[in-house]
Amino acid sequence: MPEQFHLALLVHAHQPCGNFEHVLEKAYKTSYLPFIEELEKHPGVHLGLHYSGPLLAWIEEHRPEYFIRLKTLVQHGQVELIGGGFYEPILISIPPEDQREQIIRLSAYLEKNFGRLPSGAWLAERVWEPQLPSALAPAKVAYTLVDDIHFLSAGFEPEELFGAYIAEDRGQTVWLYPGQKALRYLIPFGKVEEVIAWLRDAASLHPGGVAAMGDDMEKFGVWPGTHEHCFTNGWLAEFFTALEKNVDWLKVSTPGEYLATHMPLGRADLPTASYTEMMEWVLPTRVRQRYHAVLKEFNARPEVLSFLRGGSWRGFFRKYPESNLLHKKMLRVSARLAAAPVRPAGTKPAEDLLKARDLLLRAQCNDAYWHGIFGGIYAPHLRTDPARNLIRAEAIADLHTPGALVSRVELLDYDADGANELLFTAPEYQVLLKPSDGGTIAALDFRPRAATLVNSILRRPESYHATLREAAGKPATGAVASIHEQTRVKEPGLERFLRYDRWPRHAFRVLLFDPARTHADYEALELQEDPGFAGGPYAVSISDPHNAELFRAHALTLHGKNETSDVKLSLIKRFSFGPAPNGCEVACEISLRLKELPAKPFAVGVESIVNLLAPAEPDRFFETPTGRQNLRFSGSLPGPILRMEDGWQRVRVALHAPLAEEFWVAPIETVSESEEGFERVYQGSQILALWPPPLTTQKSWSARLVWRIEAF
């Protein structure tokens, strides 16, 4: 009698730090609970389950009865709980000491609550790099799962992917399962008989082998249409029943059960990789479009597809500088905490530093650092959560580091882009000033409230924007499909909001433009401002803990409605930073000097970027002469003062622009892809303080914009 074929399923459930309560509640009711309820009815189905730490903590607090049911399944041997990084970090992106702590923390949590120490680890987004065995093995991880593309990229043949292998780095080893992409798409989107037929064919060719699959529990109930498909229409029950009916040739094992009775098939020296879709998402948009066309061209030729591979996960730091900036802040805070003086255990300083370590680890949750269909770089609440945690953690490090509470300025390449920045730090604020990008402020943290106030994102072309334009007006289909194959929209007419920024969404950018331009031009990103003074490099002439002076001299190019003219101009930006009652003050004075009078006037604007998050909430608003205005307000408001308030973060921001005639205000809204389809997302407001300088009669002129930030 032929040896039984094995199926090893590893199902992964995760919710990011900072996600909304109603999202977790819905996911629990539509996916996590019914999945376990169905599994309990089929004791012959054994599988591995991975829950990330943030999700486990939520379940423990809000649905403790789930833990009882899960523990019973573990005790009966039906479920093997899988470890990993507690806060679901991309392991290769965090420091080694943090890697170890993340893994050990989840292992200890699982042992405490479920009585078993995990032997396997889930790799967030299956991001693999060759050095990972040296991180996993010392943390007592015996195995993990990656995708078949990892193996195919290393020269493995498809028929070699029905067993487990050993990966090694500097003498440290872990077992690796190759997850089958075909199963990822068949389960649960194919017919049950198609899944069984695929497994039977594999069993006939590989007796005694194993087919492994690792994928998200959310596709059983959370992804659009899948709750009805999997539970109302019974797909999951039918699938589990079919597995139990075929026990004569098929054994459904947990990953650990299979490894306990089988030897590895050999070494697997794998390249840097993730799953196929991720390696496409990471590519710059134009490259991604070409790459996708090539994949489509060779879709029917798997022998060619195995040689096609996109980019590595780290490429998101280039594609999204906002992700890179957050990541470098995380690395800085990690280093700050590692260097903090050791305090006696049990003392308040020691407890504070333990709290700061937890805040740091939370900030390593992967979702805010990338974007594909999932991934939250476009989700302000997911970007804000790690930023707030890092602000708090660094403030604690300052509190317990001698001399760190003194106002200071550092000249450093903060974001590792080859150009130096100025970092101003005081108990009330931390400001990152980028001379290389128009002398703008890329980040402004109000430390008393752990609020990051700029916190916006560049509107850029995404590959799927073309899909959105093509889908406009087409009726949706009713068939359930993988989330990678769907086109859904959360509101009609989203293609109207596809507009793309010229510059990163940083504050205190100087815009010099034709005064014939209007607010409508500003909102549509059609001011045609001079590019050099807006986004070119500025020289730093002065810097101290409270001040910086930047300078640029160049020809000013004005694009009028029907003409272009050049004028020689020098511009000085003088920044000052300091405390203020209940908060702080950030000011920028600009001085313009012309070598000759221009033939025509031009307008000067200094732009603020402020993101107070949820625009529809009544506790977040602009104060205007006609009353409070929603943060999505678009229009002109009179100068010289504009006030706004955030009742959630308990922060007020007042913009003071002496002699400014008006403020032009427009929402920054992206159109991005999410699990539920294309959506419009508020990313803050762009606010232009506007002056018409009398430079047709005088050769020099100055203006001042002040942010007064107050806690309440």
N, C-alpha and C positions, 0 to 999 in steps of 0.2 A: 504493500500500500504506500503511495507516495507520501512524503512528509508534508504536514500541513503548511500552507502558506499563511503568512502573518500580515495583519493590517495594524499599524501603529498610528493612532490618531492623537494629535496634540492640539488641543483647542485652547485658544488664548483670549482672555477677557481683560479689557483695560478701559479706564476712564482717566483723562488727564487731570493733573492738579489744577484747580481753579475752574473746573467745569461747573455749569449751572446745576443746581439741585434738581430741577425738573427734568434735566437730561438724564441724570443718573436714575431717577425714579422711573422714568419711561423705559430706559434700557433694562432695568431690573424686571419690570412687569412684562415687557414684550420679549425678552430674550433670556436673561440669566435664570430667572425662576422657571419658566416653562421648559427650558433645556434640561435642568436638573430633574424636574418632575417627570419628564419623558424618560430620562436615563434610569430613574429608579424603577421603572416598569420593565426594564430589560437587563436583568442581572448578568446575562451572558456577554454584554458589551462592556469591555474594559477599555479605558482610555486615560490619557494624561490631560490634566486641566491646569492651566496657568492663569492666575489672577494677579494683576499688578497690585502693589501695596496701596496706592490711593483708593482703588476699588474695594480691596479687602477692608480697609479702615472704614469706608462708608458703610459697607454691608454690616460690619461688626456693630457699628453704632445704630444704624437704622433698621436693619433686618437680621437681628442675631439668630433668629430661627433658621436662617439659611445655613449658618455655620453648623448647626446641629445635624442637618440633613447631609451636608458635605462631609462632616466627620464620620458619619455612619457609612457613607460610600467608601471613604478611605479605609476604615476599619475592616470592611468586607473585601477589600482588595480590588474593588471595581474601579476605583479612581486612584490615580497617582498624581499628587500635587507637585507641580514643577516650580522650581525657584527661578532666580534671575535677579536683576537689579530692583530694589524695593520700589523706587519711584520711576521705574521704567526709563532709565537713561539709555542713550546710545553709548554703549560701554567704551567704544574706541575714542569717544570725544571728551572723556573726563579723565582727570589725573588718576594714576594707579592706586593711590591710597583711597580715593573715593570709589573706584571700581570695587575694591575689596569690601569696603564698608557697605555699599549698596547690596552686594550679593549676600554677605553674612547677615545683614539686617533682615532680609526677606526669609532666609533660611531659618533664623531664630524665631521669627514670627510664625512660620508654618509649623515648626516643631512645638512651640508653645500652645498654639490653638488647635492643632490637628494631630499631635502626637507622633509625627514622622518628620525626620530630617530629609529634605529633598536631595536626590542625587543628580537631577537634571536641572538645566537652566534654560529659560526662554531668552533668546537674543532679541531685543527690541528691534523691530523692522528687519530682522534677520541680517543685520549689518555685520559683516565678517571682515576682519583683517587678519593677516597671517600671524600676528603676535598675540592673538587672543588666548591661545592655550596657556600662556604665561600669566594671564590674569585669572582665568577660570580655574585651572587645576589647584593653585594654592588656596582658593576659596572652597575647595572640596566639591567642585563641580565635575561629575563624571562624564556627562554627555550634554550635547545640545543639538538643535536641528537647524539646518539651513535649507536652501532650495536646490533643485536640480541644476539650475543655471550656474550655481557656484561650482559644481562638479564638472558640468559640460565645458565651462570656461577653462578648466584645468586639463582638458583633454580626455575626460572620461567618456566612454560610450554609453548611450542610453540604457543598454542592457546590463551595465555594471552598477546600476543605481538601485538594486534591490537587496541591500544589506547595509551594514554600518561600517564605518571606517575610523581610523585613528588619525587625528591631527596633532602635530608636535611643533613646539617652539622652544628652543634652547633646553631640550630635555623634558619639558612639561607636556603632558598629553591629555587629550580629551577625545571621547568618541563623538562622531558626527553622523547624524542621519541626513540623507538627501531627501528632502520633501518633494513629492511629485506634483508638478504644476497641473498635470491633467486632472488629478484628483481635486485640486483646489478649485477648479472650474466646474467639475462634475458635481461636487458636494457643496451646496444642495441645489445647484442649478440644472443639472441633468436629471433624467428620469432614473429612478432607483434601479431599474433593470439595466440601464446603461452603466451604472457604477459597478454592479455585480458582474456584468459581462467584462468590463475592463479588468477587474480583479481576477476573474477566472482565466482570462487570457494570460495575465501576468503569472498566475500560479502554474499554468501549464508549461511556461517557459522557464520559471525560476522556482522549482519545488523547494520548500524549506526557506525561501527568501522572505523578504518583508517589503511591503509598500508603505511608506510613511507619508503623512500629510500634516502640516502645521498651518493653521489659519485662525481667523477671528471668530469668536463666539457671536459677535455682533451680526454676522451674516446669517445667523439663525434668529431673526426677529427684529433687529434694529435697522438694517439696511432696507431701503424702500421696497415694499411689497413682500418682504421675506417672512414677516410674522404670519400673514395669511397663508403663504405658501408652505411654510414649515410646520405650522401648528393648526391653523384652521382647516387647511386642506390635507394635513397629515403627512407631509413628506418625511419629517424626521421619524415619526412612529413607523412608517413603512420601511424606512432605511434600517432602523435598528432591528425591526422584525426580520428583515431579509438577511441581515448579518447573522442573527441567531439561527435561522433556518439552514444556513450553509456551513454549519460547524463541522461537517464531515471532511471538508477540505480547507476551511478558512478559520483561523484563530485570531480573534480580535484582542490584541494584547496592549497593555500599557507599554510605553517606551522602555521602562526599566525591566519589565518582565521579559521582553525579547532579548535585551542585552545580557540578562543573567544566564541565559541558556545558549548563547551563540558567541562565536568568535568574530572579531573584526575581519573584514575581507582584505584589509591591507591599509597602506598609508593613503592619506588624502592631503596633499599639499595644495591648498586652494588659494586663489588670488583674492584681492579685495573685491567684495561683491555684496549685493543685496538681491531682493527679488526683482524680476525683470521690469515690472512696472516702476519700481522705485528708481532703478538705474536709467529709466527714460525720463522720469519727472525731474531729475536733478540737472538735466542738460539745459543750457541756455535755450531760450524759446526758439530761435531760428534753427539752431542745431537740432533741437528736439523734433521740430516739424520734419526736417529732412530724415532724421533717424527713424521716425515713425513711418514715413513713406517707405523706407527700405524694409522695415519689419513687415509692413503690409505686402510689399512686393514678393517677399520670400515666405509668406505665411504658410504656404503649402509645402515648403521644403525644410523640414526640421534639421536635416543635415547641414544646412546653411545657417539656420537660426542659432545653432549652438555656438557659432563663431561670432555672433553679433552681441555686443554688450555695450551698455551706455556708460554713464559716469559713476563715480564713487560718491557715497553719501556726503563726504566732506565738501563736495562741490556746491552744496547749498550755501556755504559761507561766501562763496563768490557770487552765486546767483541772487542771494538776498543779503545785502550788507546789513540789514536790520538783524538778521539771525546772527551774523558774524559779530556784531557789536554786543548782542546779548551774551553770546558764547564767551567773548573775551572778558566781559564783566564777570561771568561765572568763574573763569580761570583765575582772574585777579582775586576774587573773594576767597576762592579755595586756597590760594597761596597766602593771603592775609591771615586766614584762620590757622593754617599750618604753622605760620611764624609767630602766632600769638604766644605770649609766655604761659607756661604750664602753671595751672593753679591747683591748690590742694583740693582733692575730691570732697564733695559735699558743701563746699563754700559757694556763695552766690556767684562770684566770678566764674567758677568751674561750671555751675549750672547754666549761666548765661552763654558760655562758649559751647556747651552741648546743644543748647537751643539754636545757636547760630549754625552749628554743623547740620542740624536737621533742616533749617531753612535753606542752606546751601544744597543739600541733597534733593530737597523738593524742587529747587530751581533747575535741577538737571533733568527733570521730566522732559522727554524728547519732543513732545507735540509742538511746542512753540518755535522749534528750530528749523522746521522744514515745511514743505507744502507739496501735496500731490492731489489726490482726491481727499485724503485725510490730512492730518497735519495742520497745525494751527497758526502758522506765521501770519495768516490773514485774519485770525480771530483775535480781536483786541483783548478780550478777557483772558485768553490763554497766554498772550504775550505779557500781559500785566502781572499775572500771578508770579512767574519767576522773577520779573523785575522787582516787584515789591519785596519778595523774599530775599533777594540779593541786597537790596537797600538796607533792610533790617539787619541782615547778617553782617554786612560791612560796618554798619553803625556800632554793632556789638563789638566787633574786632577793634574798632577805634577806641571804644570806651575802655577796653582792657589792654591797650597797647600804650606804653609810656610815650607821651609827646604827640599822640595822634589826634588829640582834640584841638590842636592849634591849627588855625587856618593855614593852608599850604597850597602851593602850585607845583605841578610836576610836568616836565617836558618829556614825553615818551610817545612811542608808536603804539598807542592803546589798542587799536584794532588790527594791528599787524598787516597794514596795507602799504608799508614802505614810506609813509609820510608821518611826521610827528604831529601830535596833538598836545593841547594844554589841558590839564585836568586840575580844576579848582575844587578843593574840598574844605568844608567847614562843618561844624555841628548842624547847621541849618540847611545845607545844600551840598550837592556835588554837580559840577557843570563840566561837560566835555566840549571844548572849543576846537573846531577843525579849521585851521588856516588854509588848508589845501582845498576846501570846498566853500569858497566864497567867504571865508571867515565866519562860519555859521556855528550855532550851538546844536550839536547832534543829540545830546541828552541833557536833561535838566531834572535832577532828582530833588524833591522837597522832602528832606529827611524826617522832619517831625511827623509827617503823615505817611512816610514811605510811598510817596506818590511820584511816579515818573510822568512828567507833564507833556513832553513832546510826543513820544510814543506813537508815532504815525508810521506810514509805510508808503513807499513810492508806488504810484500807479503805473504799472508796466505791462507790456503785452505778454499774455500767457498763451500757450499753444491752444488751449481749449476755447479761447475767445473766438477763433475761427469757427469752431463747432457751434458755439452759441449763435453766431450770426447766421450760419447755415440752417440751424434748427428753428430760427425765429419764424413763427407762423405755421410750423408743421405740427400736426396733431401727435400727441404722445401715444405710444403703444401700451397695451395692457399686459404684455408678457413679462414675467419675472425674469431678470437677467442679472449677471454679475454686475456689481457697482462699477467695474471698469468698462462696461459696455453700454451704460445708460446715459441719456441726455434728458435731464429734468431741470425745470426752473421753478424758483419759489415765488416769483412774481413776473407778470408779462412785461415785455418791453425793456428788458435789462440791457439789450444791446445799445440803448440810448445813453447809457452811463459809461460806455467804454471810451475813456480818455486817458492820456498818458502824460505823466509829469516829465518836465525837462530836468528837474533837479531832485536830489534826495529831499525828503520832507523834514528839513532842519529849520531852526528858528533864527531870526535876525539876518535873513538874506536881504540884500539890497537890490531892488528892482528899479532900473532906470529905463523909461519907455516913453513913447509918444503920448502926449496928453490927450490925443483924440481917442485913445483906447478907453473902453468902458468897463463897468463891473461885469457885464456879460462876457467880455473878452477875458477878464481875469478868471472867472469861473470856468470858462472853456479852455483855459491855459493857452490863450492866444494873445498875450500882451506883447510878444516879440521883444522882450526885454534884452538889454545888452548881456551877452553870455559871459563876457570876461569878468565884469564886476559882480554878476549874480553868482557864478559858480567857479570862477577861476581862482588860482592860488593867491594868497596874500602873504606878505612878509611880516614877521613878528619883530617889532622894534622895541617893545617894552613888555615885560611880564613880571609881576610880583604876586603875592598871595591874594591880592584884592583887585588887581588891574591887569589889563592887557591892551596893547596898542598894535593894530595891524594896518598895513599900508599896501596900496596897489596903485600904480600909475600905468595908464594905457589909453589907447584911442577908444573913445566912446562911440559905439555904432548904434544909431537910432534907425529903426525901421518904421517909417510912417505908413499911412494907408497907401500912399502912392510914390514914396521916395525913401532914399537912404542917405544919411549924412554921417560924417565922422568928426569928432571933436576931441582934442587932447584933454585928459582929465586925470587928476589924482584924487584918491579917496582914502581917508583915514577912518578906521573904526576903533573907537575907544570903549572898551568894556570895563565895567566896574561891578563888583560883587560884595555883598555885605549883609549883615543882619538888619532886621527891621522889627517893629513891634509885632509879636506873635508870628514872625516868619522871617522873610528875607527879601532882598531887592536885587534884581539883575537889570543893569542899564547898559544901553549901547548908544553912544553919540557918534554920529557920522559927520565928517567934514569934507566938503567937496571944494576943489580948487581947479579952475579952468585956466589954461594958458591963453585962451582967446575966447571971446564971446561967441556963443553958438548962433547959427543963422536962424534957429527956431527954438522955442522953449521945449523943455522935457519935464516929465513928472518923475518924482522920486517916491518910492514906497519902501518901507521896511516891514518885512513879513514875519508874523508870528505863527507858529504851529502849536496848537493846544488840543490835546485829546482828553476830554473828561468822560470818555467811554459812553455808556448807554444813552443815546440821544433822545429817546422817547420818555425817559424817566422824569417825573415832575420835579425831582430834587436836583436836576442838573439843567442849567439854563444860562442864557445871556440876559443881562439887564438892559432894557432899551427904553427910550422915551415913551413907548406905547405899552410897556409892561414886559414881563418875562417872555422870552422867546426860546422855543425848542432849539437844541444844539444843531439841528439840521437847517437852521435859519440861513437864508441866502439873501443878500441885499446890502444896502449901504446904511451905515449908522453914523450919526454925527460925532465928531471929535470934541475935545481931545482925550476923553476917557471912555474906555469900554470895560465893563465889569462882567465877570462870569463866576458861577458858583457850582461846586460839586458837593452835594449833601452826603454822598456815600463815603467819599474820601475825606470829607469835612475840610475842604480847601476852597479858598476864594482867590481868584486871580484878577488883578486890575491892570489894564494896559493904559499907561499914561504916555501920550504923544503930544507935547506942547506945540501949539500952532497947527497941528494937523487938521485939515478941513473935514476929513471923514475917515471911516474905516470901511473897507470893502470886506465882506465876510462871505465865505462859501464853504460848504461841507466838502470834505475829502471822502469820497466813497469809491470803494473797489468793487469789482465784480469778480467773484472767485468761485471755485468749485468746492463743494462739501459733500458729505455723505448723502444729504437730502437733495442735492442738485445745486444749480447756479444760484447765487444769492448776492444781494447788494449789502455791503457792510460799511458802516460809518467808521472812519479812521481818524477822526478829529476834524478841526476846522482850520482853514487857512485865512488869516486875518491880515490885511494890508493897511497899515497906517500910511496915509497919503498926503503928500505936500506938493504944491506947485512952486518950486523955488524961483525967485526972481533973477535967474541967471542970464537973462538977456540984458540986464542993466548992471550986474555986478559979477565979479569973477570968483567969489567965494561964498559959501553958505554952509550952515550946519543945522542939524535936527537931532532930536533925542527921543528914544523909545525906552520906557521903563516898565518892567514887570514887577509888580508888588504882590507877593504871594503870602497869604495869611492862613494860619490854622484857626479853626473855630470849633 
